[in-house]
Amino acid sequence: MAKKVLIVDDSLTIRMYHKHILTQAGVACDEAENGMEALEKVQTTQYDLCLVDINMPVLDGYSFVRRFRAGEGLPAPVIMVSTESEDKDKTTSYENGANMHLTKPVQADTLLTYLKLLT
């Protein structure tokens, strides 16, 4: 059975980039434009991994992960993928429940390596 990933990012370009990498590796992907849309999706679908941007409208990535870890959705590993790359940003990602923090742009081999490690 193919792995399933939820890509959460307000940038269509980034969602398409991550989806291209993952689908080429045989991974099924769903997309969400913001954290609120992502919360709705994780309520009804089991994902093997969530790729989450930090800066998004409606509900940012940190808030999404906090609510997701508090039980709003079926559990899955979370990788924060953001242009925010300072140590404080990484620390905040982990404090809010992320399993990993990667800086954009993520290279294909790096993304696929962490997918394998976390799923």
Secondary structure as the mmCIF struct_conf table of DSSP 4:
data_model
#
loop_
_struct_conf.conf_type_id
_struct_conf.id
_struct_conf.beg_label_comp_id
_struct_conf.beg_label_asym_id
_struct_conf.beg_label_seq_id
_struct_conf.end_label_comp_id
_struct_conf.end_label_asym_id
_struct_conf.end_label_seq_id
STRN STRN1 LYS A 4 VAL A 8
BEND BEND1 ASP A 10 ASP A 10
HELX_RH_AL_P HELX_RH_AL_P1 LEU A 12 GLN A 24
TURN_TY1_P TURN_TY1_P1 ALA A 25 GLY A 26
STRN STRN2 ALA A 28 ALA A 32
BEND BEND2 GLU A 33 ASN A 34
HELX_RH_AL_P HELX_RH_AL_P2 GLY A 35 THR A 44
BEND BEND3 ASP A 48 ASP A 48
STRN STRN3 LEU A 49 VAL A 52
BEND BEND4 ILE A 54 ASN A 55
BEND BEND5 PRO A 57 LEU A 59
HELX_RH_AL_P HELX_RH_AL_P3 GLY A 61 ARG A 69
TURN_TY1_P TURN_TY1_P2 ALA A 70 GLY A 71
BEND BEND6 GLU A 72 GLY A 73
STRN STRN4 VAL A 78 SER A 82
BEND BEND7 THR A 83 THR A 83
BEND BEND8 GLU A 86 GLU A 86
HELX_RH_AL_P HELX_RH_AL_P4 ASP A 87 GLU A 95
TURN_TY1_P TURN_TY1_P3 ASN A 96 GLY A 97
BEND BEND9 ASN A 99 ASN A 99
STRN STRN5 MET A 100 THR A 103
BEND BEND10 LYS A 104 PRO A 105
HELX_LH_PP_P HELX_LH_PP_P1 VAL A 106 GLN A 107
HELX_RH_AL_P HELX_RH_AL_P5 ALA A 108 LEU A 118
#
